[in-house]
Amino acid sequence: MHKILSKKNALTLFSPALLLLFAACGGGGSGPGPGVIGDPTPGSLVTIGPGPHPRIDLPGRLSVLLQVLADDGRPVPGLSASDFLLHENDSLVSTSESQQRLLPKPRIFRAYTHLLLDLSGSVAGNPEGLAAELAAAHAFVDEALAEPSVEVAISWFFGAPDSVPGYLPGSSGPLGFSANAAQLHAAIDNVDDVTVTSNSTNLFGAVLDGLAVLDEAAANADAIGLEFFSLNLITFTDGTDQAGLVTREAAVAALEAGDYSAYTIGLGDEIDTQSLTLLGPDGFVQAANLPDLTPGFTDVAKDVRDLANSFYLVSYISPKQHGSGSNTLRITASRDGDSASLELTFLADYFCGGAGFLDSMAQTSAETGAALTQLAHWPNNGSLTAGWQDSDNGSQRTLFLEARDQDLDPDADFGVAGRLEIAALGVADHITCGELLSDPLTGRSQLALTLRSEAADPSPSVQVLRLDQDGSTSDSWTPAPGADAPREVVAMASHPGGGLVLLASRDSGDLAIWRILETPFGLDTSFGADGVASWNISADITPRALAVRADGRVLVAGTAHNPVAAATDMLLVQWNADGTLDTDFGVQGVVRNFGTFQNDVVGTPQALRIDAQDRAVCVGFLAAAPGAAHPSPAFWRSDANGLPDLTWIGNSSGPYAGSGLVALGPVFTGEPAVLFGRDSGATAFTLRDDGSILAVGTRQNAEGHTDLAWWRLDNQGRLDHSWNGTGFMIEDGTLEDNAFETSASLLIDGTGRVLAAGSSTLGTEPQRALLWIDQDGARTFAPLGMH
C-alpha cells in the first residue's frame, strides 16, 4: 500500500518526532504536511514501514527516504548531503568512494499539486485582473517546481458544471500533471482557448473536480509503484459560489474524507472568507488587491515546496561485497550541533563492483505502453529522441519525437512545446521509427518508419520522412508496393556521397538494402538492381544492423544459418559502392562468427559501426546455441577485408583473448549470479576516434530482473578501469524495484554527457518509456571525437 503524506494523517499518527524514516523499498508511512519554516534542527528518528531495511539496487547501491521534522513537527528543508553521515558496522563510509549523495526524489516521492484558477465573469471580463491572475499562476509554477519532486496540474473553473483542464496549444488532450515548467507556462498562456460558457462561479463544484483529478493522480501513483506522494489542492477565486450546483458542505466533506492538503487564495473584499477558510484548512491567503496576488501565490507554493523538500533520498554505493552477510547501517543527520541517528540492517548478497548513479526522465505515465527507440544529436548540444506510445485501448500506436536543448528542456521551436506526434499516415495508425538521423548544425532530421494498419498487420510498409528543424515535413519517400517492397525498417545510415542507405526486411526473406538519393529524394537506379542490392544464399536470414564505409561500401550484420556450426549465427555481408557483392570481403562477401572468430558459440549482432581506421565493430551477444540460456555480451572487430582484428584482444581472462572477439560472461566473473553471468548482451554503442567504445545493453541480475548495463572498452577491447573504477556500470531499479529495464539507443551529446533510450516494465503494467542521463564528471567524455 502506497502512502499519501498529508498534515492530517501525520497529526493523527505521530507524536512530534524530529526525523521520520521511510525505507524506500516500499511499505507504509506518513508525515506531517506543510508548516511555517524557520530554522529547525533534527532531534530523533522514527522508523515507518515493514522493517528497518534500506532499498537495495544491485550490484550494491543503497537508498533510504528520510523526512526531517523538528521537535514541534515542522518540516526541515534545506539539508545537504554533508549533513548526513553513514556508518557500516560502526565504520565511517567514505563519502567520495561511496559516491554518497542526496538524489532527486520523483521516482520515490512526488507532490501532486492541482492549481484551480477562477475564470468567471469578474475575472475573464477584466483584462487587468486576468493578467494579474496569469502572472501569479506563472510565479506559482516557478516557485513550486524549484523542488524536482513537485508536479503541477492546471484547471479553470467558472459557472459550468465541470472544470476545464489546461491544454497545450494545438494539443488534443489535457496536459495533466507535469514537472515541465515550459509546458505548464504554455498551458497557462493558452487561456484564450478556454470557452467560458457561464459568467457565474461554481466554486464548490470546482473543489470536487479538483479532488477527483488528485484521486486519479493517486491511482496512477499506485500503478507506477510510487512509494510516497502528497496531494495538494490550491484554489484561487475573486468571489463566492454563485452557481449553486454543489453545496459547501459537500465540498468540505470531500476534503475531510481524503488525505489532502488544501489551500485557498482569495482576491478582494467580495470573497466568502468563511468558505475559503473551510476549503483551505492548510492555509488561506487573502490578497487585498492585484499587486498582492503574486506574493500570495508564491507563499502557498513555497509551503508546498518545503513539505516536498523536507524529504531526503540518501543514497550511496556500499563497499561490501557478495559473501559479507548481514551488515548494519547507521544514518546520522545533523544541523547546528543537533543530530539524530538510526540503525538499519541489510544483506550484501550479490554485491559487487560497477554500481553508479544515473539521472532519468520518464517519458509517459503508466496508463499506456510506451518506449524510446532512437537518439540523435540536436543543435546547440541538444538531443532528439524518437519513441512510440499506445492509445488507451491499444488500437493505435503513435510515433513521437522530442527535441531537448543542452539543459534537457524542451526546444519550444520544435513541434508543440518540443514534442511532435504522428498518429496516422494514410491508413496506417501503428507507426514506429526504425531509424532517426539528425544534422546537429541545421536540425533537419530523417526518419525511417514502419507503418501498420493494425498491431497484427502482416504486411507493413515503409516510409522515409525528412523534417525541418521545426518538425514540419519537407519531403518523403514511399517505396512502390509489391512483393519486393521493404516491409519493416531495420536500420538506415547516411551515405558519404549524399542521401541514404536503408536496411529493411521484405517478403522474399533475403538481405536487402535500398540506396536513396539526396536529390531527387528517391531510389538511385544505378545502384544494384534499380536501387536495390540483395543477398540470399543462406536460410533463416534476419537483418540486424547497417554501416556505410567512407568509400561507399555497405556492410550489413545479421543472423543466418551457419553450415559449419549447424545453427543460426552472426554474419557480415558487404556490397561495393555500386551495389554488387564485394567478393574481396571475407569469403565471397560474407564473414561468419563461428569458424572465423571462434568455434564454440554462436552470436547475434545488435549494432554495427565503422571506426576511424575503417574497421568494423559489432556488438551483441553470444550463446551456446540459438535461444540457449545465459547469453554473454560480445564485441567483434574485423579489418576492412573482414578478417578478425587480432589487436582486439580483450582482457587476458576472457575466453577468446586475441581472436578479434571479446566476450564478458561467467568466465569473466567466476560467479554466475554476479555481474554478467546470467542473460546479458549489448544493444547499442558509440565509438571514439582512438578506437575505444562505450556500449549499453542489459544484464539479468541474481533476482531474475534485467538491469541497464554499460561497458567501456579501450582500443584493444579491454575494460577501461578509469571509467567508473571497473570499466562497466549497472543501473537497477530506475523507476521501480524489480522492474525490467531495456535499452535501444545510445548517444554522447555535444557536452560529453551520455544518454541512453529505452523502457522499463514492471509485472503486467504497461511498458514505460525512459531516458537515462549520465552526467557524472568521472564518466562523461570530451564532446569531440565521437560518432
Buried (B, 14 or more C-beta within 10 A) or exposed (E): EBBBBBBBBBBEBBEBBBBBBBBBBBBBBBBBBBBEBEEBBBBBBBBBBEEBBBBBBBBBBBBBBBBBBBBEBBBBBBBEBEBBBBBBEEEEBEBEEBBBBBBBBBBBBBBBBBBBBBBBBBBBEBEEBBEBBBBBBBBBBBBBBBBBBBBBBBBBBBBBEEBBBBBBEEBEEBBBBBBBBBBBBBBBBBBEBBEBEBBBBBBBBBBBBBBEBBBBBBEBBEBBBBBBBBBBBBBBBBBBBBBEBBEBEBBBEBBEEBBBBBBBBBBBEEBBEEBBBBBBBBBBBBBEEBEBBBEBBBBBBBBBBBBBBBBBBBBBBBBBBBEBEEBEBBBBBBBEEBBBBBEBEBEBBBBBBBBBBBBBBBBBBBBBBBBBBBBBBBBEBBBBBBBBBBBEEEEBBBBBBBBBBBEBBBBBBBBBBBBBBBBBBEEBBBBBBBBBBBBBEEBBBBBBBBBBBBEEBEEBBBBBBBBBBEBEEEBBBBBEEEEBBBBBBBBBBBBEEEBBBBBBBBEEEBBBBBBBBEEEBBBBEEBBEBBBBBBEBBEBBBBBBBBBBEEBBBBBBBBBBBEEBEBBBBBBBBBBBEBEBBEEBBEEBBBBBBBBBBEEBBBBBBBBBBBEBEBBBBBBBBBBEBEEEBBBBBBBBBBBEBEBBEBBBBBEEBBBBBBBBBBBBBEBBEBEBBBBBBBBBBBBBBBBEEBBBBBBBBBBBBBEBBBBBBBBBBBBBBBBEEBBBBBBBBBBBBBBBBBBBBBBBBBBBBBBBBBBBBBBBBEEBBBBBBBBBBBBEEBBBEEEEBE
